[in-house]
Amino acid sequence: MNHKASYLASSVSLAIALTAPTAFAQQTNEADVEKISVIGSRLSVRSATESTAPVDIIGSAELQATGMTETARALQFLVPSFNFPTSSITDGSDAVRPASLRGLSPDHTLVLINGKRRHGSALVHLNGTMGRGSSNVDLNAIPMSAIKRIEILRDGAAAQYGSDAIAGVINLVLNDNVSGGQISLNGGQTFDGDGEQYKISSSQGIRIGQDGFVNISAEYHHKNKTNRAGLDPRQQYADIDGQPDPREATANRLNHSVGDASFENLAVMVNAGYQLADGEIYAFADLSQRKTKSGAFFRRPLDARNVPEIYPDGFLPEIAPETNDHAITLGYKFELADWQLDLSANTGASRYQYYVNNSLNASLGPTSPTSANAGGMRNNEQNLNLDASKLFAFVNESDLVLSGGIAYRKNNYKIFQGDEVSYANYGYQGKSGGMQGFGGFTPESTVDESRNNVGVYVEVENQLTEQFNWAAAVRQERYSDFGSNTSWKLAGRYALTPEWAVRSTINSGFRAPSVQQLYFSNLSTLFVADADTGILSPVESGTFNNTSPVVKALGQGELKPEESQSVSLGVTYQGDNGVTFTLDSYRIDIDDRIILTGSVSRSNPVIDALLGDNAAQSVRFFTNAVDSRTQGVEAVVAYQLPLTEYGDVKLSFSAQYNDTEIKQIKVPALLGGLEQALFDDVEKTRLTSANPKNSFSAGITHSYGDFTTNLRINRFGAYTLGYATGNYEYSAKTVADVSVNYAFNKQLDFTVGVNNLFDTYPDEQPAVNQFNGIFKYPNTNAPFGFNGGYYFAEARYSF
């Protein structure tokens, strides 16, 4: 083996170690973090400029310097290709917000923890948010204090990692220090004086003998709501003898809550490893619980959905879900016949439980309770993996790494019915049934369904010459419900000079229909009297899953996997002058994208004829309806400038542009001609234009003595939202953040800062869409929120 092979042999051991804990891992220095890229290259230790595909590497210090208290929000301000918009009054999405890469759907991004697949949320986004009809991993369930770094592969990687990796892969690498730790307290509020929050975080490494470690991280986060609702000008009380009710003059007009939901979140993460004589065992586990409270639409005193005996002044229903995530991974790494083997198993689950407070079931009249358990969903995922790799001598004794593996995964999805009062109609004065704000899951909505799949892959990487390296991968997956899929990838990089290089990838990918999309249903039942006999019969409306006879009657068959074809081309520069630069262009074609349709009802003769005797009035469902193309360009520049006696300066700039177009809309043959009803202009705009088409982030960090100053400028480009009244473009906005950190000594430091320094807000919605001036800002999709400025302070003690 030549000297290059010897180097790569050491790289093999290190890269495998980085995909899981190791007893001898060291705390990563900020200056070194860009040299430890493992995602997208299983067995090569490379910098971001040396990889064949674009990779972002975000260290823990960078996350903390943003002043953001949520992992996903911090990423949004550091990585322009990452979207995490704010939404309000969107039911469950107020608690678990959608996040995505490259303007694609949230479920087009695969999330890993220490290189192992993370389970997705049980929630399906339904009510007007970006990614409607999808589910995503809740990144905020992982305590930020547990994260050593985050690696973001901005490229298709289904051939390497399996389903979902169409837009890219996010890998959260956990703290693995064997001793020491820190504890921090962060608090702040908005310029308007609301949204008060505080977060207590801690992380500690503990050595186990001479060969092992345990790292424990914990976080408690409490946040009060924000409210940017306008005053309600509508009549609140019914007239008395044709005259206004005297209470009208003193009615509370600030009766909605439009802004961030309040919540409290507790999360714990444990990461451990122990070196044995013939290998290493590792484990990591986490537990997270979040309790959220958000408002629905205010029910005025005169509203038919109100019962004045209970709420004489009307009421604002409170949706108060509890989300619970937990997961555990166990693994064993060892060597056998010169093969490096990694055997692992994990299980994870997300439960989303709805509670409704300050509400009522109007069909019960004055006897209605004011709170109820509205039911919930649970998503469970289990994985078993065996990965193997070996170093070989190839052409001209160049280094070639052959890797492969087999994976088994089982998914289970459950929907639990709510209390009867949460969904039932008891007939009082013809008022509507179910709890106001969120009608509970009915017995007909409950499911308990599973599916499994097996995947095998083979991958090769070869440093053919000093200038050229290439990689290839192929993966075969077989699912118990829809059959099999094969995906592949080719990638290469050629160094033009010691500083400049070009790189390119081409790949196919896929995303299997999630179990949430396969089995989610949410039905409401009304009893309608027959026009001739007067006999009451149940009629159902809502979201029907694809196993339902109702959906089958409309000609919708089983969901198919989404399939993608991607290509990227880039150039990189890394010089001795402290400058690094990457520029990458890409195109992603996706066929058979799964969407949640709009509602179609029996008022349409075609639907009425197809539904026949089925007890359904209004129907929406999941279908493979859209072929799309997304194209874009991404650039990243970094520069480290030593100023000798004036300290050090780090400059960074990253930007992105992307554009999505719909190539084709497809509907079941029996529903031909109903394309607009199933996928209207509002949804077309949401899919193509709801995220900013361009954005950038520029930062400067100046370290001088005991002081560190951070200034960051983020520009969020224009984006368009669709309404029943037409499309509306929201203009680009720029947000500035600044913070100053002072280190009293090696243990104690203190930070003060302001996010959104100039109190920037998005454009107001068109007046016709403001719901009488109450919803001033785009509440279903605001890229940087609509809370205005926020100031904060943080104290941190290291030991």
Secondary structure, 3 states (H helix, E strand, C coil): CCHHHHHHHHHHHHHHHHCCCCCCCCCCCCCCHHHCECCCCCCCCECCCCCCCCEEEEEHHHHHHCCCCCHHHHHHHHCCCEECCECCCCHHHHCCCCCEECCCCHHHEEEEECCEECCCCCCCCCCCCCCCCCCCCCHHHCCHHHEEEEEEECCCCHHHHCCCCCCEEEEEEECCCCCCEEEEEEEEEECCCCCCEEEEEEEEEEEECCCEEEEEEEEEEEECCCCCCCCCCCCCCCCECCECCHHHHHCCCCCCCCCCCEEEEEEEEEEEEEEECCEEEEEEEEEEEEEEEEECCCECCCCCCCCCCCCCCCECCEECCEEEEEEEEEEEEEEECCEEEEEEEEEEEEEEEEEEECCCEHHHHHHCCCCEEEEEEEEEEEEEEEEEEEEEECHHHCEEEEEEEEEEEEEEEEEECCCHHHHCCCCHHHCCCCECCCCCCCHHHCEEEEEEEEEEEEEEEEECCCCEEEEEEEEEEEECCCEEEEEEEEEEEEECCCCEEEEEEEEEEEECCCHHHHHCCEEEEEEEECCCCCCEEEEEEEECCCCCHHHHHCCCCCCCCEEEEEEEEEEEEECCCCEEEEEEEEEEEEEEEEEECCCEECCCHHHHHHHCCCCEEEEECEEEEEEEEEEEEEEEEEEEEECHHHCEEEEEEEEEEEEEEEEEECCCHHHCCCHHHHCCHHHHHHHHHCCCCEEEEEEEEEEECCEEEEEEEEEECCEEEEECCEEEEECCEEEEEEEEEEECCCCEEEEEEEECCCCCCCCCCCHHHCCCCCCCCCCCCECCCCCCCEEEEEEEEEC
